[in-house]
Amino acid sequence: MLKLPIYLDNHSTTPVDPEVFEAMKPYFLEKFGNASSRTHSFGLEADAAVKYTRNQAAKIIGADANEIYFTSGATESINFAHFGIAQSYSFKGRKIITSQIEHSAVLDSFHYLEKKGFTAVYLPVDTNGLVNPDQLENEVSDDTILVSIMSVNNEIGSIQNLREIGRICKEKNVLFHTDASQAIGKIHFNVNDINADVVSFTAHKFYGPKGIGVTYIKNKNPKIKITPLLYGGGQENGIRPGTLNVPNIVGLGKAAEIMMKNFEEETKRIKKLRDKLAQLLLDSLEDVHINGGIEHKVPNNLNVYFEGVKSETLIMNIREIAVSAGSACASASIKPSHVLKAIGLSDEAARSSIRIGIGRFNTEAEINYAAETIIKKVKEIRKTSPAYILHTNQD
Ligand SMILES: *Cc1c(COP(=O)(O)O)cnc(C)c1O
């Protein structure tokens, strides 16, 4: 028997892997030491656990352990990167560049920097959700200090041309930051391949706990200087002070370990499920569109526009299937998704689209059930949708 509801919103967060949870448990109870208290075994075992995760976190992105800084999540990591770079490098210039489809953590910190006198450029994207590297190259001027472009989009799953973006930044001597929150565990990601200077990601997008993230800060050729957001104890080289969240850090390390072990098998399996779901929807329904196309996407993403079907109505009618309209952070608001607008959808189309994120624990039976339910409900809703009836009569 299928267990309901079915979770298909893995871009918003992922469940903690039971193995991750087991690994974390002792660090709440017996091994509760402060990782900075190296005068006794409690502190030493906590410190050893942190060291282990620092190595794991470095390994998954091809970095060195001394380039890893633990934060409270991607939001903090992104703010830390942007504000830290803006402060440290404003002597060089005050122009900063990003894209129109970033997560609100990037867009809002850019808006704040604009208020502080920086000039921000928001690059458009094509219908696949991709930034044009030539356009980026043209925008980079002598006073540009930062390019922040996400690796993988959280709504439509588009994978940017990171190598090319990194190459341009390196050639033009501009710092390259990337929000890799949706990339870890979905694509091969290596900071050296893409010339990234600063990277942000978060454990809860790859089956780790919420509230723990990483900022990678390049340590050589050249060493990147970032002004801290916080002041306090000397933790994390004094750049990110505060008592380390050891249980969460242990969870991040375990999640990284499991991700690396299963990467090839898991991405293949999830892609098969995603492709099957897309096929079922396209075969059984008319006037269905995959937003952003399917070729430039990570394997777990499907963002679908059903003509004549408001996403709120659909979501209300498929309560046993957890999907979202747009991103989690925006789903409380009624504004159409800025990402879908940026790839060229009308307000109407953007409001008739849902995001599906397939994950590690989804089964083929769940995908079949989800497809069946969605198809049935879309047909029902369309029968009473004036917009859709009008549109089909015109054809
Ligand atoms: C989830 C997510 C974030 C925010 O991460 P938190 O750890 O929840 O702060 C930022 N960017 C992207 C692309 C995300 O998917």
The ligand as a Gaussian input file, in Angstrom:
#p B3LYP/6-31G(d) Opt

LIG

0 1
 C       17.027000      26.436000      -0.142000
 C       17.808000      27.406000      -0.912000
 C       18.428000      28.509000      -0.283000
 C       18.258000      28.808000       1.182000
 O       18.868000      27.861000       2.008000
 P       18.634000      27.881000       3.582000
 O       19.622000      26.893000       4.121000
 O       17.238000      27.445000       3.788000
 O       18.903000      29.245000       4.064000
 C       19.157000      29.361000      -1.071000
 N       19.290000      29.166000      -2.391000
 C       18.720000      28.135000      -3.024000
 C       18.901000      27.968000      -4.490000
 C       17.961000      27.223000      -2.306000
 O       17.379000      26.207000      -2.943000

